[in-house]
Amino acid sequence: MKTLVIGASPNPMRYAYSAVEQLRWKGHEVVAIGHRKGRIEDVDIQLEWPEEIPDLDTITLYIGPDNQAPVYDRILGYRPRRIIFNPGTENPVLMRLAAEAGIEVVRACTLVMLSIGNYDLATDPANPQ
C-alpha cells in the first residue's frame, strides 16, 4: 500500500515525521510532501506536488483545514482509496468532497492505527461502512 503523507516534516519531534518513519518500518511505500526539505528514513520530503502518484492507496493529513483548502483539487485528484484525517486536521468541507468522490473518510490517528495493527484494515471507527 502506498501512502501520501501531506505535511511531512524533517523535525523528529513532529507526528508527521513519526508517521513516515512508522510506515516505512512496517514496509509501506511512502511519498512525503512538506514545506521544508529533508529526509525521513529513506524518504525524501518533496516540496512540489507530483502530477500523479500511481497506485496511491491512502492520504494521511498533517496540515490543518486552513492549509487544505488551497489544495483540495490536488488531494482529491490523486483518487486515493481513503483519506485519514489525523487529530486537528478534521475538515467537514474536504470530508464531504471526498465522500462525494467515493473516497473513504477516516477520522483517526495514523500512529495509533499503525501501533494497534489496523492501518491495513481500518475504516473510520466512528463511521463503519
N, CA, C and O atoms as a DFTB+ gen file, in Angstrom:
516 C
 N C O
     1  1       0.833      -1.188       0.000
     2  2       0.000       0.000       0.000
     3  2       0.876       1.249       0.000
     4  3       1.786       1.381       0.818
     5  1       0.596       2.142      -0.907
     6  2       1.344       3.394      -0.966
     7  2       0.559       4.475      -0.238
     8  3      -0.652       4.614      -0.413
     9  1       1.280       5.240       0.588
    10  2       0.669       6.305       1.373
    11  2       1.336       7.635       1.047
    12  3       2.559       7.720       0.936
    13  1       0.521       8.664       0.895
    14  2       0.999      10.034       0.755
    15  2       0.813      10.725       2.093
    16  3      -0.301      10.811       2.609
    17  1       1.916      11.218       2.654
    18  2       1.875      11.979       3.900
    19  2       1.966      13.455       3.517
    20  3       2.988      13.913       3.006
    21  1       0.886      14.187       3.770
    22  2       0.857      15.615       3.457
    23  2       1.121      16.378       4.746
    24  3       0.395      16.237       5.730
    25  1       2.175      17.189       4.721
    26  2       2.594      17.927       5.912
    27  2       3.801      17.284       6.568
    28  3       4.062      17.501       7.752
    29  1       4.539      16.491       5.798
    30  2       5.733      15.824       6.329
    31  2       6.747      16.868       6.794
    32  3       6.843      17.961       6.237
    33  1       7.490      16.502       7.819
    34  2       8.464      17.418       8.411
    35  2       9.758      16.674       8.714
    36  3       9.723      15.517       9.134
    37  1      10.899      17.326       8.507
    38  2      12.169      16.704       8.866
    39  2      12.459      16.769      10.371
    40  3      13.493      16.283      10.828
    41  1      11.545      17.368      11.136
    42  2      11.715      17.506      12.579
    43  2      11.235      16.219      13.268
    44  3      10.045      15.909      13.218
    45  1      12.142      15.465      13.912
    46  2      11.744      14.197      14.528
    47  2      10.741      14.343      15.674
    48  3      10.206      13.340      16.146
    49  1      10.480      15.552      16.122
    50  2       9.511      15.776      17.188
    51  2       8.071      15.891      16.653
    52  3       7.124      15.955      17.437
    53  1       7.910      15.918      15.346
    54  2       6.585      16.096      14.742
    55  2       5.924      14.743      14.484
    56  3       6.595      13.761      14.166
    57  1       4.606      14.708      14.627
    58  2       3.863      13.477      14.385
    59  2       4.007      12.999      12.940
    60  3       4.067      11.796      12.686
    61  1       4.061      13.934      12.003
    62  2       4.194      13.545      10.597
    63  2       5.514      12.815      10.353
    64  3       5.569      11.881       9.553
    65  1       6.565      13.235      11.034
    66  2       7.859      12.541      10.935
    67  2       7.692      11.104      11.419
    68  3       8.112      10.160      10.749
    69  1       7.076      10.949      12.585
    70  2       6.868       9.613      13.150
    71  2       6.001       8.748      12.241
    72  3       6.230       7.544      12.122
    73  1       5.014       9.355      11.605
    74  2       4.145       8.589      10.709
    75  2       4.940       8.022       9.543
    76  3       4.807       6.842       9.217
    77  1       5.763       8.848       8.914
    78  2       6.586       8.361       7.801
    79  2       7.512       7.254       8.295
    80  3       7.633       6.205       7.663
    81  1       8.150       7.493       9.406
    82  2       9.079       6.518       9.990
    83  2       8.372       5.180      10.256
    84  3       8.866       4.124       9.861
    85  1       7.225       5.232      10.920
    86  2       6.484       4.007      11.248
    87  2       5.961       3.297       9.994
    88  3       6.008       2.070       9.901
    89  1       5.473       4.065       9.053
    90  2       5.007       3.460       7.803
    91  2       6.135       2.705       7.108
    92  3       5.938       1.589       6.628
    93  1       7.302       3.309       7.056
    94  2       8.444       2.643       6.408
    95  2       8.849       1.398       7.193
    96  3       9.135       0.359       6.598
    97  1       8.876       1.494       8.521
    98  2       9.237       0.334       9.345
    99  2       8.278      -0.827       9.101
   100  3       8.664      -1.992       9.206
   101  1       7.031      -0.506       8.775
   102  2       6.032      -1.550       8.543
   103  2       5.968      -1.962       7.075
   104  3       5.097      -2.739       6.683
   105  1       6.893      -1.440       6.262
   106  2       7.000      -1.876       4.877
   107  2       6.139      -1.155       3.870
   108  3       6.014      -1.607       2.732
   109  1       5.538      -0.037       4.261
   110  2       4.705       0.720       3.329
   111  2       5.560       1.639       2.472
   112  3       6.546       2.211       2.936
   113  1       5.166       1.768       1.224
   114  2       5.797       2.747       0.343
   115  2       5.200       4.110       0.688
   116  3       3.987       4.231       0.859
   117  1       6.048       5.138       0.793
   118  2       5.594       6.456       1.245
   119  2       6.077       7.542       0.288
   120  3       7.223       7.537      -0.160
   121  1       5.180       8.464      -0.008
   122  2       5.507       9.721      -0.675
   123  2       5.237      10.793       0.370
   124  3       4.179      10.789       0.999
   125  1       6.173      11.708       0.564
   126  2       6.038      12.740       1.591
   127  2       6.115      14.121       0.955
   128  3       7.029      14.412       0.183
   129  1       5.144      14.967       1.290
   130  2       5.121      16.349       0.823
   131  2       5.165      17.249       2.048
   132  3       4.432      17.035       3.014
   133  1       6.034      18.262       2.001
   134  2       6.145      19.190       3.111
   135  2       6.628      20.544       2.646
   136  3       6.748      20.805       1.449
   137  1       6.905      21.402       3.617
   138  2       7.367      22.764       3.307
   139  2       8.870      22.929       3.464
   140  3       9.436      23.944       3.057
   141  1       9.520      21.920       4.062
   142  2      10.972      22.005       4.248
   143  2      11.614      20.733       3.740
   144  3      11.122      19.629       3.971
   145  1      12.735      20.914       3.037
   146  2      13.475      19.752       2.550
   147  2      13.984      18.934       3.716
   148  3      14.234      19.449       4.805
   149  1      14.129      17.669       3.464
   150  2      14.661      16.777       4.473
   151  2      14.451      15.342       4.046
   152  3      13.992      15.058       2.940
   153  1      14.796      14.454       4.944
   154  2      14.692      13.026       4.665
   155  2      14.247      12.327       5.943
   156  3      14.724      12.635       7.035
   157  1      13.339      11.397       5.792
   158  2      12.876      10.573       6.904
   159  2      13.068       9.135       6.453
   160  3      12.493       8.708       5.451
   161  1      13.884       8.385       7.201
   162  2      14.231       7.042       6.761
   163  2      14.811       7.165       5.349
   164  3      15.783       7.889       5.136
   165  1      14.216       6.461       4.393
   166  2      14.704       6.523       3.008
   167  2      13.797       7.371       2.122
   168  3      13.832       7.245       0.898
   169  1      12.992       8.227       2.728
   170  2      12.001       9.023       2.001
   171  2      12.425      10.489       1.983
   172  3      12.603      11.107       3.033
   173  1      12.583      11.033       0.785
   174  2      12.857      12.463       0.641
   175  2      11.546      13.230       0.736
   176  3      10.549      12.844       0.126
   177  1      11.549      14.306       1.495
   178  2      10.371      15.175       1.574
   179  2      10.369      16.048       0.328
   180  3      11.320      16.782       0.060
   181  1       9.280      15.952      -0.425
   182  2       9.146      16.730      -1.653
   183  2       8.501      18.072      -1.339
   184  3       7.586      18.163      -0.520
   185  1       8.989      19.099      -1.997
   186  2       8.410      20.426      -1.825
   187  2       7.349      20.702      -2.891
   188  3       6.461      21.529      -2.691
   189  1       7.445      20.020      -3.999
   190  2       6.497      20.181      -5.110
   191  2       5.518      19.012      -5.113
   192  3       5.888      17.879      -4.803
   193  1       4.286      19.292      -5.460
   194  2       3.271      18.243      -5.560
   195  2       3.469      17.470      -6.854
   196  3       3.503      18.079      -7.923
   197  1       3.601      16.155      -6.794
   198  2       3.723      15.374      -8.034
   199  2       2.434      15.475      -8.853
   200  3       1.346      15.624      -8.296
   201  1       2.564      15.396     -10.154
   202  2       1.382      15.406     -11.017
   203  2       0.512      14.192     -10.745
   204  3      -0.710      14.302     -10.651
   205  1       1.149      13.032     -10.618
   206  2       0.439      11.782     -10.375
   207  2       1.185      10.988      -9.317
   208  3       2.391      11.155      -9.133
   209  1       0.466      10.133      -8.632
   210  2       1.080       9.172      -7.718
   211  2       0.423       7.827      -8.023
   212  3      -0.627       7.508      -7.466
   213  1       1.036       7.044      -8.900
   214  2       0.436       5.760      -9.273
   215  2       0.282       4.847      -8.059
   216  3       1.113       4.848      -7.151
   217  1      -0.792       4.074      -8.063
   218  2      -1.063       3.071      -7.028
   219  2      -1.206       3.666      -5.627
   220  3      -0.904       2.998      -4.639
   221  1      -1.660       4.907      -5.535
   222  2      -1.846       5.528      -4.224
   223  2      -3.070       4.934      -3.545
   224  3      -4.157       4.909      -4.123
   225  1      -2.893       4.460      -2.330
   226  2      -3.992       3.893      -1.555
   227  2      -4.546       4.902      -0.549
   228  3      -5.757       5.097      -0.451
   229  1      -3.631       5.547       0.205
   230  2      -4.031       6.355       1.354
   231  2      -3.338       7.706       1.345
   232  3      -2.154       7.812       1.023
   233  1      -4.091       8.735       1.703
   234  2      -3.510      10.033       2.036
   235  2      -3.726      10.220       3.520
   236  3      -4.839      10.041       4.016
   237  1      -2.669      10.581       4.238
   238  2      -2.807      10.904       5.652
   239  2      -2.405      12.362       5.831
   240  3      -1.321      12.778       5.421
   241  1      -3.289      13.121       6.445
   242  2      -3.118      14.569       6.540
   243  2      -2.493      15.003       7.857
   244  3      -2.892      14.567       8.936
   245  1      -1.497      15.878       7.731
   246  2      -0.870      16.529       8.887
   247  2      -0.814      18.035       8.666
   248  3       0.088      18.711       9.161
   249  1      -1.789      18.556       7.917
   250  2      -1.943      20.006       7.759
   251  2      -3.367      20.354       8.173
   252  3      -4.299      19.581       7.951
   253  1      -3.517      21.518       8.771
   254  2      -4.821      21.947       9.255
   255  2      -5.763      22.336       8.137
   256  3      -5.342      22.503       6.992
   257  1      -7.032      22.479       8.461
   258  2      -8.041      22.807       7.466
   259  2      -7.735      24.069       6.654
   260  3      -8.010      24.103       5.455
   261  1      -7.178      25.094       7.277
   262  2      -6.874      26.320       6.529
   263  2      -5.850      26.082       5.435
   264  3      -5.891      26.739       4.395
   265  1      -4.936      25.156       5.654
   266  2      -3.916      24.847       4.648
   267  2      -4.381      23.805       3.640
   268  3      -3.727      23.587       2.620
   269  1      -5.503      23.164       3.922
   270  2      -6.033      22.166       2.999
   271  2      -6.787      22.808       1.840
   272  3      -6.701      22.344       0.703
   273  1      -7.523      23.871       2.130
   274  2      -8.401      24.470       1.126
   275  2      -7.700      24.764      -0.202
   276  3      -8.265      24.463      -1.253
   277  1      -6.493      25.342      -0.198
   278  2      -5.848      25.633      -1.482
   279  2      -5.453      24.389      -2.289
   280  3      -5.134      24.495      -3.473
   281  1      -5.472      23.211      -1.651
   282  2      -5.022      22.001      -2.350
   283  2      -6.109      20.924      -2.433
   284  3      -5.801      19.758      -2.676
   285  1      -7.363      21.299      -2.235
   286  2      -8.456      20.327      -2.363
   287  2      -8.365      19.566      -3.685
   288  3      -8.443      18.338      -3.709
   289  1      -8.198      20.305      -4.786
   290  2      -8.178      19.662      -6.100
   291  2      -7.029      18.668      -6.222
   292  3      -7.198      17.587      -6.787
   293  1      -5.867      19.027      -5.696
   294  2      -4.719      18.104      -5.713
   295  2      -5.030      16.838      -4.933
   296  3      -4.848      15.722      -5.421
   297  1      -5.507      17.038      -3.704
   298  2      -5.785      15.897      -2.821
   299  2      -6.813      14.972      -3.462
   300  3      -6.588      13.765      -3.552
   301  1      -7.927      15.521      -3.903
   302  2      -8.987      14.707      -4.487
   303  2      -8.576      14.137      -5.841
   304  3      -9.002      13.044      -6.215
   305  1      -7.754      14.873      -6.568
   306  2      -7.300      14.436      -7.888
   307  2      -6.429      13.198      -7.863
   308  3      -6.323      12.502      -8.873
   309  1      -5.803      12.907      -6.736
   310  2      -4.989      11.695      -6.635
   311  2      -5.852      10.440      -6.529
   312  3      -5.351       9.331      -6.715
   313  1      -7.148      10.600      -6.230
   314  2      -8.103       9.498      -6.163
   315  2      -7.644       8.343      -5.264
   316  3      -7.636       7.189      -5.691
   317  1      -7.263       8.657      -4.021
   318  2      -6.883       7.570      -3.117
   319  2      -8.113       6.754      -2.718
   320  3      -9.246       7.186      -2.926
   321  1      -7.885       5.597      -2.154
   322  2      -8.988       4.796      -1.609
   323  2      -9.553       5.482      -0.377
   324  3     -10.763       5.467      -0.147
   325  1      -8.657       6.094       0.429
   326  2      -9.098       6.733       1.670
   327  2      -8.213       7.928       2.004
   328  3      -7.077       8.045       1.545
   329  1      -8.781       8.808       2.821
   330  2      -8.038       9.927       3.396
   331  2      -8.180       9.819       4.903
   332  3      -9.289       9.732       5.429
   333  1      -7.043       9.825       5.593
   334  2      -7.051       9.794       7.052
   335  2      -6.903      11.225       7.556
   336  3      -5.931      11.914       7.243
   337  1      -7.886      11.655       8.342
   338  2      -7.856      12.966       8.976
   339  2      -7.360      12.760      10.397
   340  3      -8.124      12.375      11.282
   341  1      -6.077      13.019      10.611
   342  2      -5.487      12.893      11.940
   343  2      -6.044      13.978      12.849
   344  3      -6.558      14.982      12.356
   345  1      -5.953      13.801      14.170
   346  2      -6.469      14.822      15.089
   347  2      -5.943      16.224      14.736
   348  3      -4.744      16.425      14.537
   349  1      -6.857      17.164      14.667
   350  2      -6.506      18.546      14.330
   351  2      -6.597      18.852      12.848
   352  3      -6.474      20.011      12.450
   353  1      -6.811      17.833      12.021
   354  2      -6.902      18.061      10.574
   355  2      -8.325      17.885      10.057
   356  3      -8.579      18.039       8.862
   357  1      -9.249      17.564      10.951
   358  2     -10.628      17.326      10.536
   359  2     -11.172      18.565       9.824
   360  3     -11.004      19.696      10.278
   361  1     -11.828      18.310       8.695
   362  2     -12.318      19.396       7.857
   363  2     -13.621      18.939       7.200
   364  3     -13.594      18.154       6.252
   365  1     -14.762      19.425       7.698
   366  2     -16.050      18.977       7.154
   367  2     -16.191      19.180       5.646
   368  3     -16.816      18.363       4.969
   369  1     -15.622      20.249       5.119
   370  2     -15.750      20.510       3.679
   371  2     -14.990      19.452       2.883
   372  3     -15.553      18.845       1.972
   373  1     -13.724      19.227       3.215
   374  2     -12.941      18.230       2.486
   375  2     -13.489      16.824       2.728
   376  3     -13.470      15.985       1.826
   377  1     -13.971      16.569       3.924
   378  2     -14.564      15.255       4.210
   379  2     -15.771      15.010       3.309
   380  3     -15.931      13.920       2.759
   381  1     -16.613      16.018       3.161
   382  2     -17.798      15.892       2.301
   383  2     -17.392      15.703       0.845
   384  3     -17.922      14.831       0.156
   385  1     -16.447      16.525       0.377
   386  2     -15.997      16.410      -1.014
   387  2     -15.394      15.032      -1.292
   388  3     -15.631      14.441      -2.345
   389  1     -14.623      14.536      -0.346
   390  2     -14.010      13.212      -0.515
   391  2     -15.089      12.132      -0.579
   392  3     -15.066      11.275      -1.462
   393  1     -16.026      12.180       0.354
   394  2     -17.098      11.175       0.373
   395  2     -17.905      11.220      -0.929
   396  3     -18.259      10.178      -1.480
   397  1     -18.191      12.428      -1.414
   398  2     -18.936      12.566      -2.671
   399  2     -18.158      12.008      -3.855
   400  3     -18.748      11.580      -4.848
   401  1     -16.824      12.013      -3.748
   402  2     -15.970      11.478      -4.811
   403  2     -15.729       9.974      -4.647
   404  3     -14.980       9.372      -5.416
   405  1     -16.367       9.374      -3.642
   406  2     -16.204       7.938      -3.432
   407  2     -14.944       7.558      -2.683
   408  3     -14.516       6.405      -2.722
   409  1     -14.353       8.516      -2.007
   410  2     -13.140       8.281      -1.217
   411  2     -13.543       8.063       0.236
   412  3     -14.296       8.852       0.807
   413  1     -13.040       6.993       0.823
   414  2     -13.353       6.709       2.225
   415  2     -12.742       7.784       3.115
   416  3     -11.581       8.156       2.944
   417  1     -13.522       8.276       4.058
   418  2     -13.088       9.294       5.010
   419  2     -12.870       8.609       6.353
   420  3     -13.771       7.964       6.889
   421  1     -11.653       8.758       6.889
   422  2     -11.316       8.119       8.163
   423  2     -10.848       9.191       9.135
   424  3      -9.869       9.893       8.882
   425  1     -11.563       9.308      10.251
   426  2     -11.151      10.211      11.330
   427  2     -10.436       9.355      12.363
   428  3     -11.068       8.673      13.169
   429  1      -9.120       9.399      12.330
   430  2      -8.332       8.546      13.222
   431  2      -6.899       9.055      13.235
   432  3      -6.543       9.985      12.512
   433  1      -6.096       8.431      14.063
   434  2      -4.679       8.773      14.154
   435  2      -3.865       7.680      13.461
   436  3      -3.911       6.515      13.855
   437  1      -3.138       8.063      12.450
   438  2      -2.310       7.102      11.714
   439  2      -1.376       6.354      12.650
   440  3      -1.217       5.141      12.519
   441  1      -0.759       7.052      13.589
   442  2       0.189       6.407      14.505
   443  2      -0.492       5.358      15.377
   444  3       0.071       4.292      15.623
   445  1      -1.696       5.659      15.841
   446  2      -2.433       4.679      16.646
   447  2      -2.822       3.494      15.767
   448  3      -2.669       2.343      16.176
   449  1      -3.319       3.764      14.574
   450  2      -3.697       2.688      13.667
   451  2      -2.516       1.750      13.416
   452  3      -2.668       0.528      13.428
   453  1      -1.355       2.329      13.192
   454  2      -0.162       1.510      12.960
   455  2       0.220       0.725      14.208
   456  3       0.601      -0.442      14.117
   457  1       0.120       1.360      15.371
   458  2       0.556       0.700      16.606
   459  2      -0.352      -0.453      17.013
   460  3       0.113      -1.419      17.617
   461  1      -1.645      -0.365      16.688
   462  2      -2.546      -1.459      17.064
   463  2      -2.766      -2.453      15.922
   464  3      -3.486      -3.440      16.077
   465  1      -2.148      -2.185      14.789
   466  2      -2.184      -3.148      13.699
   467  2      -3.405      -3.100      12.812
   468  3      -3.683      -4.070      12.108
   469  1      -4.155      -1.989      12.820
   470  2      -5.326      -1.953      11.938
   471  2      -5.185      -0.948      10.796
   472  3      -6.175      -0.632      10.135
   473  1      -3.996      -0.449      10.556
   474  2      -3.798       0.508       9.458
   475  2      -4.200      -0.108       8.118
   476  3      -4.825       0.549       7.286
   477  1      -3.838      -1.367       7.921
   478  2      -4.111      -2.023       6.646
   479  2      -5.576      -2.415       6.480
   480  3      -6.018      -2.683       5.363
   481  1      -6.336      -2.452       7.575
   482  2      -7.711      -2.923       7.537
   483  2      -8.737      -1.853       7.795
   484  3      -9.883      -1.965       7.360
   485  1      -8.335      -0.818       8.497
   486  2      -9.284       0.060       9.192
   487  2     -10.170       0.874       8.282
   488  3      -9.788       1.325       7.203
   489  1     -11.379       1.032       8.785
   490  2     -12.283       2.072       8.326
   491  2     -12.467       2.979       9.532
   492  3     -11.987       2.670      10.622
   493  1     -13.130       4.052       9.350
   494  2     -13.351       5.012      10.427
   495  2     -14.161       4.342      11.535
   496  3     -15.306       3.955      11.302
   497  1     -13.586       4.195      12.749
   498  2     -14.325       3.536      13.824
   499  2     -15.594       4.298      14.215
   500  3     -16.534       3.705      14.745
   501  1     -15.624       5.591      13.961
   502  2     -16.814       6.377      14.294
   503  2     -17.886       6.265      13.208
   504  3     -19.033       6.660      13.416
   505  1     -17.503       5.721      12.046
   506  2     -18.437       5.634      10.928
   507  2     -18.155       4.374      10.112
   508  3     -17.773       4.474       8.946
   509  1     -18.337       3.181      10.704
   510  2     -18.045       1.965       9.952
   511  2     -18.958       1.831       8.739
   512  3     -20.141       2.169       8.793
   513  1     -18.391       1.335       7.652
   514  2     -19.183       1.233       6.420
   515  2     -19.567      -0.189       6.128
   516  3     -20.235      -0.455       5.128
